Amino acid sequence: MKKLGLIINPVAGLGGSVGLKGSDGLVEEALARGAVPQSENRARVALRELLAFKDHITIYTGPGGMGGDLAAELGFASVVMEKPQAAATTAEDTQALSAWLQEQGADLILFAGGDGTARDICATAGESSVFLGIPAGVKIHSPVYARSPYSAGQLASLYLQGQVNSVVEGEVLDIDEQQYRQEIINTRLYGSLRIPGHPDFIQCSKCGSVASEEEIFAAIAAGVADEMEKDTYYIVGAGTTTRALMRELELENTLIGVDLVYNYELVAKDVYGSQILDYIGDKPAKLVVTVTGGQGFLFGRGNQQLTPEVLRRVGKENIMILATKEKIMNLKGRPLLVDTGDAELDEYLSGYHFIICGYNETYVYKVSPG
C-alpha cells in the first residue's frame, strides 16, 4: 500500500474571482462578495486520476475540508489526523498537518493551495519528503505546482506507481499580498521542496518584465489602440503589457486588476466577474490579456477575475492576446496554457490564436489546457 498525504487549504484562491488578488486576511470579505471555495474541487480533479488503483493507496489527511471529507467521498481508504477542525483553518493547521504526514511516512504529499500554502509547508519540510502542489491559489509563482489539477493527478499517479523515479528541488516563492494589492510586486524565495522530476507536468517559475521591453510594449499598445472599435467594451486584464495600452490611451490602470474601457474612456477600474457582466450587458465586448512570463499561462494565474462566465460571454474570437516576441520565444515551443477550473471551457479556449507582438505584427501560437 502506498501512503498518499493530502493537504487542502479550504480558502486558497478565494479572493481571486472577486477582485481581491488573494485571500490572506480577507476570507470574510471574499465570501461577502460571493466567492465560492474552489480548492476542494481542484483537489477532486487531481484525486480522480488515482481512482484506477485506489485499492493500493491509503490517504493520510486532515479532518473535514482539509482532506478527510474528499477522501471519504471518493472512496479511498484513509487515516485522518486526530485533531478537531476549526471553523477557519490557519497556517499553523497546514504546518501541523504537513509535519504529521511526514511522521506517518507518506510516500508523496499532495497539497492544494497557492504560494502561501507552499510556504507554510516548506517551513516544516524534511529532507527526505516529496511534495507536489495542486494549483488552487490566485498567484502561483512557485515551480512546485503542477500545471493544472489534472496534471497533478497524472504526475502523482506515475510517481506512486514507480513510473517516475527522479526527484528534483523546486523553489518556494511568495509575494507580500498587502504590497501586491498596492501594485508593488515583492517576491521572495523561502526555500525549496522536493518534487517528482517530470517537467512535462510542472509549471515553470514566473519571469518578470525588464525595462528594455518598454519600447516594444508601446508599439504593441499603439497598434491595438489604432484598431479599437467604437461602441465596444474593452476588458483590459492584468499585466505590464496591457498596462502599456492604458498608457497609450492616457487612462488610469490597475496593474494587477481588470479595467473597462468604452469609446476610449475608462468606465470602471478593478472589476471582477459579475461586475464585468453587469457593465457590458449585451454590448459588443473584447478581452485584452497578456501571458504570464515564463509560465505561459493565459488564464488561471492572477486573473481569476475573468471568470468562466465572463470568458464565455466574450467568446474565443474576441480575445486579444498581447505578448512580446521574447516572451513567446522563451516558451521554447511549449503551448500557452489555460486553467480556468472548467474543463469544457479550457477545451473551447484551446487551439491556435493570434498573438499581437508589435505594431501590426502577429504570431499564430497554440493554446492548450493546463
Number of C-alpha atoms within 10 A of each C-alpha: 9 16 20 21 28 28 30 29 28 22 28 26 30 30 28 27 26 26 25 26 25 27 21 16 10 15 19 12 15 23 15 10 15 13 19 14 18 20 27 23 16 22 29 20 19 24 24 16 20 20 16 9 11 18 13 15 17 18 24 27 29 30 20 17 20 26 26 22 15 21 24 13 9 13 11 21 14 19 17 19 16 9 11 9 14 10 7 11 15 15 14 11 19 22 21 17 25 28 16 18 26 20 11 13 16 22 17 24 24 25 28 31 28 28 25 25 24 29 23 20 25 20 15 16 20 15 8 11 17 21 27 26 29 27 32 33 28 25 23 27 25 26 25 29 33 27 25 27 28 25 23 27 26 18 26 28 21 16 20 20 13 10 11 15 12 12 15 14 15 22 21 26 23 21 18 14 21 14 11 16 17 11 13 14 15 11 13 11 12 14 15 21 27 22 26 25 17 16 13 12 20 24 24 22 21 17 14 11 13 8 6 8 13 14 12 18 23 20 19 26 25 19 18 19 15 10 9 15 15 10 13 16 26 26 25 26 27 24 22 20 26 26 23 21 24 22 14 17 16 12 14 14 23 21 22 23 25 28 25 23 21 18 13 19 13 18 13 17 15 21 23 22 21 17 15 22 15 9 14 19 11 9 9 15 21 22 22 20 22 24 24 25 22 19 25 26 26 23 27 25 23 26 25 28 28 27 22 18 13 19 19 13 17 20 14 16 11 15 20 19 19 24 24 21 16 11 19 21 11 14 15 9 10 16 20 24 26 25 23 23 22 14 15 10 18 20 15 14 24 18 14 14 19 16 22 22 23 22 16 13 13 18 16 10 15 16 21 19 25 28
